[in-house]
Amino acid sequence: MFRTGHFYHFLTASIFIGMGTYFWFLHPETLESRGINPLWFGCILFVWGVFRGINGYLLLRRKRKTQDEN
């Protein structure tokens, strides 16, 4: 089974936050030309990235806690 670690979650969090910021603030016309609301699309990507970052932090904290117990 493929196990993801905290590094994977931090990396994907930065990618999603970057994409959300890109589409929300920098180039919203890219999505508007396709009929997609850039505000909602950017917000969803940004929030998903924040959740990925929180999950990565919780994984890192759990890993450090188990290392301290050993």
Stockholm file with secondary structure:
# STOCKHOLM 1.0

chainA/1-70         MFRTGHFYHFLTASIFIGMGTYFWFLHPETLESRGINPLWFGCILFVWGVFRGINGYLLLRRKRKTQDEN
#=GR chainA/1-70 SS CCCCCHHHHHHHHHHHHHHHHIIIIICTHHHHTTTCCHHHHHHHHHHHHHHHHHHHHHHHHHHHHHHHHC
#=GC SS_cons        CCCCCHHHHHHHHHHHHHHHHIIIIICTHHHHTTTCCHHHHHHHHHHHHHHHHHHHHHHHHHHHHHHHHC
//
